[in-house]
Amino acid sequence: MDELMEDVLGGTLDPSPIFTKTVELDDVAEGYRAMDERDAIKVLVEP
């Protein structure tokens, strides 16, 4: 995990393809609902 994080922070690994939905911080519950109902695989939370 540490090696992968270094690659992400260093810009050599792009994790964005695994996120299938984006929500704002106020909508975290919606992100969890979407994953629970299989409408999303991984949710990215943006401030």
TORDO-873951 format. One record per residue (C-alpha): residue number from 1; residue in one letter; x, y, z. Coordinates in steps of 0.001 Angstrom, whole numbers, plus 500000, padded with zeros to 6 digits. Layout:
BEGIN
{site NUM, 'a', {X, Y, Z}}
...
//
This chain:
BEGIN
{site 1, 'm', {500000, 500000, 500000}}
{site 2, 'd', {502796, 502425, 500860}}
{site 3, 'e', {504449, 501835, 497489}}
{site 4, 'l', {501192, 502460, 495646}}
{site 5, 'm', {500567, 505661, 497605}}
{site 6, 'e', {504033, 506900, 496667}}
{site 7, 'd', {503222, 506244, 492988}}
{site 8, 'v', {499884, 508050, 493240}}
{site 9, 'l', {501409, 511054, 495003}}
{site 10, 'g', {504338, 511036, 492579}}
{site 11, 'g', {502031, 511067, 489578}}
{site 12, 't', {503147, 507749, 488085}}
{site 13, 'l', {499890, 505945, 488938}}
{site 14, 'd', {496463, 507398, 488084}}
{site 15, 'p', {493774, 505998, 490419}}
{site 16, 's', {490880, 507820, 488718}}
{site 17, 'p', {489658, 504873, 486575}}
{site 18, 'i', {488452, 503008, 489684}}
{site 19, 'f', {486091, 505823, 490745}}
{site 20, 't', {482664, 505461, 489183}}
{site 21, 'k', {480914, 508279, 491056}}
{site 22, 't', {481943, 511602, 492564}}
{site 23, 'v', {480159, 513325, 495439}}
{site 24, 'e', {480802, 516405, 497512}}
{site 25, 'l', {481619, 516121, 501203}}
{site 26, 'd', {478037, 516977, 502180}}
{site 27, 'd', {476774, 514049, 500056}}
{site 28, 'v', {478891, 511237, 501533}}
{site 29, 'a', {475735, 509366, 502564}}
{site 30, 'e', {474644, 509361, 498912}}
{site 31, 'g', {478009, 507872, 497958}}
{site 32, 'y', {477598, 505048, 500471}}
{site 33, 'r', {474041, 504443, 499261}}
{site 34, 'a', {475239, 504205, 495674}}
{site 35, 'm', {477892, 501630, 496610}}
{site 36, 'd', {475423, 499666, 498746}}
{site 37, 'e', {472913, 499528, 495883}}
{site 38, 'r', {475681, 498655, 493406}}
{site 39, 'd', {475187, 501889, 491447}}
{site 40, 'a', {478852, 502720, 492056}}
{site 41, 'i', {481984, 500687, 492646}}
{site 42, 'k', {484118, 503350, 494315}}
{site 43, 'v', {483103, 506887, 495186}}
{site 44, 'l', {485450, 509858, 495177}}
{site 45, 'v', {484628, 512502, 497798}}
{site 46, 'e', {485598, 516028, 496867}}
{site 47, 'p', {485601, 518980, 499259}}
//
